[in-house]
C-alpha cells in the first residue's frame, strides 16, 4: 500500500509539474514577438540596406532624395485625363518628421513647361515658388493626406512604418509572394515582396478628390545599389490609380540620408527678412 501511494504521489507531482511548465511556456509565447514577423521584416529591411551596426538596427535610413524623368497623367473633374511629360523631378523625404518636397517640371499638351514644388510636413502642406522660397500654405486637409501617402508608398517609407509598428504587422502571401500589411495613419497599407525580399508593390485604398474611393498602388522595378553601399532603390517607379497609370518615372539619381530640410512657412518668412 505504501509503495502504491508513493508511486501515485510521484506520478501526480510529475503531472502537475508538466501542467505548470506548459502554462509558463504558453504565457511566455503569448508575450514574445511573432518570430515570423520580425524575421520577415529584418530580411526585407536588410535587402533594402536599412540594417546597420552591430546591434542590427533597422532604422538607419532617415532621409532619401531621388531624381528622374517620365510621364504624368492627371484625372480631371470632367472625366478627361491630361498627359504631361516630366522633364525633371527631384523628391526629398524625411521619414522621421515625416516630410516631403516634390520639385517637378512638367510639360503639358500645349507644350508649356510648368514647375511645381509641393511640400508637406507633419499636418501641414504648402507650395513653393523655388525650394524654400515664397511658401503658400494649402488649407485643404486632403492635400496633407495625399502628400503624406507618397512618403509611405516608397519602399523605405513603408518599411520604416512597419519596423516602427512591428506588433501591428501582419505577414501573408499572395500568388506565392510574401506580403506585409500595417496600418499607417489609420489606413491599411500592403507591400508585396519580390524574389529578393524587396517591395515590388505597395498599395492602399484612398479617397481621391476626383475618382472617389479607389486603390493607389506603387510598383517598383530594377532595384539598384546606387551609392554602392548595399542600399537599394528602384530605377523604375509606376503609380497606378484605380488601375490607370498616373506616374511612370525612370530614376536617374538616388541618395541615402542626404541633408534635406523642410522649414515651415514661418521659418522661411523669418529667414527672408
N, C-alpha and C positions, 0 to 999 in steps of 0.2 A: 504493500500500500504506500509506504513512504517513498519507495523508488518511483512508483507511478505518479505520485503528487509532484516529486521533484522534476520528472520529465515533463509533466504537464505545465509546471510553472516556468521551466526554461523555454518551452515552446511558445507559451503565451507572451513571455517577455520579448522573445525574438520577433514575434508578430507585431507587437506594439512598437518595437524599435524600428521595424521596417515601415510601418504606417507613418510614424513620426518623421523618418528620413524622407519618405515620399512627399509628405506635406511640406517639409522645408524646401525640397527640390522644386516643387510646383510653385511655391511662393517666390523663390529666387528667380525662376524662369519668367514669372509674371512681371517682375521688376526689371529684368535685363532687357537691353535693347534688342530689336529684331536683327539677328545676325545677317540675314539675307539683305535687309535694307542697308545696313551700314557697309557691308562688303560691296554691294552693288554701287552705292554712292561713291565709295573710295575708288573702285575700279573706273567709274566714269570720270571722276574728278582727276584721277591720275592720267587718264587718256587725253584730257584737255590740258594737262600741265599745271593744274591748280594745287597739287600736293607738293609741299616743300618742307625742308627742315627735318631734323632728327625726330621731332615729335609727330611727323606726318600730318601737319596741319593742312586742311583743305580750303583755307580762305586766303591764299597767297595772291590771288588776282583781285585787286580792289578797283582798278580803273582800266579801261581799254580805249583805244582810238583806232578807227579803221576808215579807209577811203576807198572809193570806187566809182564806177560809172555804169549806166544801164538804162532801163526804161521804167516809167511810172504810169499807172492807169488810175484815174480818179472818177468815181461814180458821181453823177450829178442828180439834182432833185428831179429832173425830167426823165430819168432812167437812162440817159445817154452817158457814155464813158469818154473822158478826154485823155488822149495819149500824150505823154511827154517823153522827151529824151533827157536823161540825166547826164550832163556833160562832166559834172564834178560833184562829189558828195563827200563830206568828212563828218564822221559821227564820233563824238566823245561821250563816254558814260562813266558814272561812278556808281558802283553797286552798294557802297556803304551809306551814301546820303539818303535815298538814291537820287540821281540827277542825270540829265542828258542834254546835249546840244546837237541838233541835226542841222548842218550847214549844207545846203544843196542849191546848185544852179541847174535849172531845167529849161528846156526849150519846148514851147507849145506848138500846136498845129499850124499857127500862123508864122512860125519862125522866130517869135520873140523870146528872148532869154530873160529869165526871172530868177533872182537869188532870194531864197527864203532861209531864215535862221530861226528855228523853233527850239525853245528851251523849256525844260521842266525841272523843278527842284522840290522835293517833298510834295506839298499840296498846292504848289503854285506853278503857273505856266505863263510864259511871256515870249514875245518875238523880238528880234534884234535886227538893226539895220546892217551892222557888221558885228563880228564876235565881240561882245562886251560893250557895244555902242548903241545908244538910243533904244533902250528897252521899252516895249509897250506891253503892258500886262494884259493877259487874256482872262476874262472873267468866267467863261464857260467852264463848269465843272467837268464836262465830258472831255474837254481838251486835256485837262490834267490826267484823267484816267487813260485816255488813248495814248498819250505820250509815254506814260509810265509802262504801258503794255509793251512798248517797243524795247524797253530795258529787259524785262523778264522773258521776252521771246528769244534773246540771244543765248547761245549755248552756255556761256559762263554766267550770264544773269540767272538763267533757270537753275543751274547747278548751285549757285550761291544761295538762292532762296531755299532749295532743297536741303543743302547742308545745314543752313541755319534753322531748319524746321524738321529735323530728321524724324522726330517722333510722329509727325503727321504724314510722312511719305509712304505711299503705297507702291509696291513693286508688282507688276503684272506682265502680261505677254500679249503680243498682237502679231499674228501671222509669223510666228517663230522668232520675233524680236522682243527684247526686254523693254518694258515701259516703266516710267517713273511718273507718279502723279502727286502733286502737292498743291494746296490752296495758297494763292498769293493775293493778298488784299481781298479775301473772300471769294476769289474766283478759282475754280479747279483748273490747273494747267498741267498738261501731259506731254512728256517727251518720249519719243520712240528712239531707242539707241540703235546705231548701225553695228556692223560686224566688228568694229574697233571700239565699241562701247562709248562712242561719242553721239550726241544728239543728231539724228537725221532729220527729225521734225520736232517742233514744239508748237502746241496748239491750245486754244482756249475759245470758249464761247463768249461773244461780246455783244453789246447793244450799239450798233452802228447808227450814226445820225441820219443816214440815207437808207440803208438796207435793213435797218431794224436788227432783230436778234439773228445773228449769223455766226459762222465759225471763222476765226482768224488763225491761219497756220503759217509758220515759217519753216521752209525746207532748206537744208544745208548740204552742200556737196563739196568734195575735193578739199578736205582739210589739209592745211599746210603748216609746217613748223616755221613760221615767218621769222622769228628772231633767232632761229637755230638754238633754242634753249629748251626744247621739248615742251613748248607752249603752242598748241594747235588752234587754228581759227579757220573757218571755211573760206574758200576762194569764190564760192558761188552761193548767193542768198536769193531765195524767192519767197515772196509773201503772197498767200492766196486768201481771198476774202469771199466766203460763200462759194468756193470753187473757182473763182476768177483770179487770175494772176494780176496783182496790183503793183508788185515790185519785182524787178529782175535785176540784180546787182552783181557785177563782177568786181570782186575786191582786188585792189591793186597794192594796198599797204595795210599793215596791222602792227600795232604797238601794244605791248603789255605794260601795265602800271605806268603810263605816261603822266606827266604833270598836266592835268586838265582841271580847271577850276570853274565854278558856277556861282559867281557873285550875284546876289539878289539885285533887283532894280534899285533899291535904296542904296546899296553899297556902290553900284555903278554910278548913281547920281552924285554921291559924295566924292567919288574919285575924279569926276569931271569938273569939279568946282575949283 
